[in-house]
Each structure stands twice: as C-alpha cells, then as structure tokens.
C-alpha cells in the first residue's frame, strides 16, 4: 500500500491533525494508533466526512471501556440499513451483522454481509472500489423491531468471537481482546459537501486487531438512533 502521507500534500498537516485530535481526547479514552502504511483514521474522518476524531465522537470512554454504551434503536418506518463503506483490515473474509444484547451470556448474532477485499490509499483518494464489493448472498437491510440492538463484525482469520458495538460484550465474548474491549468508534454520518449531519445515520470505525487504528472496517448505519446511556 502507499504511505499514509499521500492523503495530504505534506506531512505537516497530518501532525497538526493528530495534535488537535489528542486535545479533544478524554483521559479514559484508549489511544488511537496510526496504521503503518495505511490511511490514518483521523485523516479519513476529516478528509472524507468532515469529522473530528474526538470532537465528534458519540461514544467516548468517560469512565471505563466496559461502561461505554453501544446500542441502537430503530428510528422510523422501513428497514435498518447496515453496510461496510471502507475495507482496510485483513484480506480474509470479513463479516458483519447485528445482535440482541445479553447481560450474562454471549449475544445471539445475526449475520448480514461478508466480503473478502482490501481497499488501498489510492481507492480513498479516487473513490474507486468504495464501498467494497460484498458477497452475492449478503444483505444490508434488516428489521430489528423496536427493542435496542447492537452491531458486530468479525474476520475469519482471527480465532475469536468477533467485536461488538458494546465494549462489555467484547470483554465477555472475546478472550483475545478482553483487556482492550473498546473496538467501535461511533460518529454522526456527515455530508461533507453541506457540512450537515444526515438524520438518523451513523459512521462506525471498527477495530478487530490490537493496534487500534480503528479503520479495519468502516460502516454506515441508517434509520437508527444511538441509545443514550442511563443516568
């Protein structure tokens, strides 16, 4: 892959972007690591979506990772739409879907889509191969009803239970990542051309490895609202 600096005209703006991102980071928030020879998450968010990595983050870690919420609820009539929009993780089969939360057991996972593909930095510059092609049997629409639900992704190259939008579920299910269970960063989905957030639409940066670059799979979900944490 091309070096990540190609998304900028010079390395200096990238340094400034990271400095600004760190300033908005909560004390408890896990550190985000730039991926080697891959587009940095802070740059992807800013350049493609007009988002600040921490300033626009909707699920920051305020106390502990496992106390951080990560559930959604359907917003209105019609199906929920959940789809991958960027693929920068392992080039073995990636899978995604939704689940019903469970307090004391592994959640019941419903698979929607899968793919074997990896975008390049050039793809992000040109818009080619975006979104990544998904397998023919995949679907991106589902009907969760009115109850809260979560989202998940996994990769067949990793022998674990996948990662979930709720860090507590990651800690419960995935022994490999139990010590660092915060694996989904959730943002409003913003139309960069207008600078306005799309109603009931969210962007999610997923991490299923341990380097925490948060762009293994980038997804969009529509017709939902993020469930506010209990006070």
C-alpha positions in Angstrom: 0.0 0.0 0.0 1.1 3.6 -0.5 2.3 5.5 2.5 -0.4 7.3 4.5 1.1 10.7 3.9 -0.3 10.7 0.3 -3.7 11.7 1.7 -2.1 15.1 2.5 0.1 17.4 0.4 2.7 17.3 3.1 3.4 15.6 6.4 3.0 18.7 8.5 -0.9 19.0 8.3 -1.1 15.4 9.4 0.9 16.2 12.5 -1.4 19.2 13.2 -4.5 17.0 12.7 -3.2 14.5 15.3 -2.3 17.2 17.8 -5.8 18.6 17.5 -7.4 15.2 17.9 -5.4 14.4 21.0 -6.5 17.7 22.6 -10.2 16.6 22.5 -9.5 13.1 23.9 -10.9 12.2 27.3 -8.5 10.9 30.0 -10.0 7.4 29.9 -10.2 7.2 26.1 -8.0 4.4 24.6 -5.1 5.8 22.5 -5.6 5.6 18.7 -2.5 4.4 16.7 -1.9 5.4 13.1 -1.8 2.3 10.9 1.5 1.5 9.2 1.4 2.4 5.5 -2.4 2.9 5.7 -4.6 6.0 5.9 -4.8 7.3 9.4 -8.3 7.3 11.0 -8.0 11.0 11.9 -7.3 11.8 8.2 -10.1 9.5 6.8 -12.6 11.2 9.2 -11.5 14.7 8.3 -11.0 14.3 4.6 -13.9 12.1 3.6 -16.5 13.1 6.2 -15.5 16.4 7.7 -15.4 14.9 11.2 -13.1 15.4 14.2 -11.8 12.1 15.6 -12.6 13.1 19.2 -14.7 16.3 18.8 -17.5 14.4 17.0 -17.1 11.1 18.8 -20.5 10.0 20.2 -19.4 7.1 22.4 -16.2 8.3 24.2 -14.9 6.4 27.1 -15.7 8.6 30.1 -15.0 6.1 33.0 -14.2 2.6 31.8 -14.4 0.9 28.4 -17.0 -1.7 29.6 -19.3 1.1 30.9 -19.4 2.7 27.5 -22.7 2.2 25.7 -23.1 0.9 22.1 -26.7 0.1 21.4 -29.1 1.5 18.8 -32.8 1.6 18.3 -34.8 1.8 15.1 -35.7 5.4 14.3 -38.8 5.1 12.0 -40.7 3.1 9.4 -38.8 0.9 6.9 -35.7 -1.3 7.4 -32.4 -0.5 9.1 -29.6 -0.4 6.6 -26.1 -1.5 7.8 -23.3 -1.7 5.3 -19.5 -1.6 5.0 -18.2 1.6 3.3 -14.4 1.2 3.6 -12.3 -2.1 4.0 -8.8 -1.7 5.3 -8.5 -4.8 7.5 -7.3 -8.3 6.9 -7.9 -9.7 3.4 -9.6 -12.8 4.8 -13.4 -13.0 5.0 -14.9 -10.1 6.9 -18.4 -10.5 8.3 -20.9 -8.1 9.8 -24.4 -8.1 11.3 -26.5 -7.3 14.4 -27.3 -8.8 17.7 -29.7 -8.7 20.6 -27.8 -7.7 23.8 -27.5 -10.2 26.6 -26.5 -9.4 30.1 -24.9 -12.7 31.2 -24.3 -14.7 28.0 -22.9 -14.4 24.5 -25.3 -12.4 22.3 -27.2 -14.0 19.5 -25.5 -12.8 16.3 -27.4 -12.4 13.1 -25.1 -12.2 10.0 -26.0 -9.8 7.2 -23.0 -9.5 4.9 -19.5 -10.7 4.2 -16.6 -9.8 1.8 -13.0 -10.6 1.0 -11.5 -7.3 -0.1 -9.0 -4.6 0.9 -9.1 -1.0 -0.1 -5.9 0.9 -0.8 -5.0 4.5 -0.1 -5.4 5.2 -3.8 -9.0 4.0 -3.5 -9.7 6.5 -0.8 -8.2 9.3 -2.9 -10.1 8.4 -6.1 -13.3 6.9 -4.7 -12.7 3.7 -6.6 -13.9 0.4 -5.1 -16.0 2.3 -2.5 -18.0 0.8 -1.0 -16.1 -2.5 -1.1 -17.9 -5.3 -3.0 -19.8 -7.7 -0.7 -20.6 -11.4 -1.4 -23.6 -12.1 -3.5 -25.6 -13.7 -0.7 -25.2 -10.7 1.5 -27.9 -8.3 2.5 -27.6 -4.8 4.1 -31.2 -4.4 5.3 -32.8 -5.9 8.4 -35.8 -5.4 10.7 -34.8 -5.3 14.4 -38.2 -4.2 15.8 -38.5 -1.7 18.5 -36.0 -3.2 21.0 -32.4 -2.0 21.4 -29.8 -3.9 19.4 -26.1 -3.9 18.8 -23.8 -4.3 15.8 -20.8 -6.7 15.3 -18.1 -7.5 12.8 -15.6 -10.4 12.7 -12.8 -11.7 10.5 -12.3 -15.4 9.7 -8.5 -15.0 10.1 -8.9 -14.4 13.8 -10.0 -17.2 16.1 -12.3 -15.3 18.4 -15.9 -14.2 18.8 -15.6 -11.0 16.9 -16.1 -7.5 18.2 -19.3 -5.7 19.2 -20.5 -2.1 19.4 -20.8 -2.7 23.2 -17.4 -3.0 24.8 -18.9 -5.1 27.6 -19.9 -7.7 25.1 -16.3 -7.8 23.7 -14.9 -8.3 27.2 -17.4 -11.1 27.8 -17.0 -13.0 24.5 -13.6 -12.2 23.0 -10.8 -13.5 25.3 -8.1 -12.2 22.9 -9.4 -8.6 23.3 -10.9 -8.7 26.8 -8.2 -6.4 28.1 -8.9 -3.8 25.4 -12.6 -4.2 24.6 -13.4 -0.7 23.1 -13.5 -1.6 19.4 -16.1 0.7 17.8 -15.9 4.4 17.4 -19.3 5.9 16.6 -19.9 9.3 14.8 -22.8 11.1 13.1 -22.7 10.5 9.4 -22.0 13.9 7.9 -22.4 15.1 4.3 -19.1 16.8 3.8 -20.5 18.8 0.9 -23.1 20.5 3.1 -21.4 20.1 6.5 -24.7 18.8 7.8 -25.3 15.5 9.7 -27.6 13.1 7.9 -30.6 12.4 10.2 -30.6 9.0 11.9 -27.4 8.0 10.2 -24.0 7.0 11.8 -20.5 6.2 10.8 -18.6 3.5 12.7 -14.9 2.8 12.7 -14.2 -0.8 13.7 -11.0 -2.4 15.2 -10.7 -6.2 15.4 -6.9 -6.2 15.9 -4.8 -4.9 18.8 -3.1 -1.9 17.2 -6.3 0.3 17.5 -6.2 2.2 14.2 -10.0 1.9 14.0 -10.3 1.5 10.3 -10.3 -2.3 9.8 -13.9 -2.0 8.6 -15.7 1.4 8.3 -19.5 1.1 8.3 -22.6 3.2 7.9 -25.9 2.5 9.6 -29.2 4.3 8.7 -32.7 4.6 10.2 -31.5 4.3 13.8 -30.8 6.4 16.9 -28.0 5.8 19.3 -29.4 4.8 22.7 -28.4 7.3 25.3 -26.7 5.8 28.4 -28.8 5.5 31.6 -28.3 8.4 34.1 
